[in-house]
Amino acid sequence: MPFKIEEAEELMREHEREPEHVLQVRKMALALFDQLTKIHGLGPDERFFLEAAALLHDIGHVHAPDGRGHHLWSARMIREHGWKTFDPREAEIIACVARYHRKSPPTPEHEEFASLSPAEQGTVAKLAAMLRIADSLDRSHLQSIRRVTVGIEGRKITVQAEADGDITAEKAIFHKKAELFESIFDCRLAFGS
């Protein structure tokens, strides 16, 4: 799927005001995905959806400069983009993952989410939960975290961060963004540094 990710990268470069941030979120999201495979049970297609959503989750800022509702705009822009390599179902899954990187959790009351199959809804919920955590790991937009290591002990999952600078903002928002992850994966999430 390299050609597909290149198309997502192109759309990101067209609209993203802070490419360093989304590249860091992608790095963190893929690290979480790869280290949590025995928890989430997803495969390479879903990893690709997460990568694309991480790259595109903030493109809606071009329509919402104050940030309010940018997640809705990001989803809309993904849906309405004239994709050459994505089919409409893939674009919808990626749009939903990007949409749920903040604010309300995935819910059948949302028309686009309800249009997905139950399996696709489960995939979106898991990927959105990971994207929220990845986004929290660059809350300051300073790319201070070099690497994350995930430890799993029963129902407790610890995300250990290696950082080059102050990550107070990341620690604070991590706990707020953990709720969806804890609900979807029936676990307790902890942050360590």
Secondary structure, DSSP 8 states (H G I E B T S, - for coil): -HHHHHHHHHHHHHH-S-HHHHHHHHHHHHHHHHHTHHHH---HHHHHHHHHHHHHTTGGGGT-TT-TTHHHHHHHHHHHS--SS--HHHHHHHHHHHHTTSSS---TTSHHHHTS-HHHHHHHHHHHHHHHHHHHTTTTSS--EEEEEEEEETTEEEEEEEESS--HHHHHHHHHHHHHHHHHHTSEEEEE-
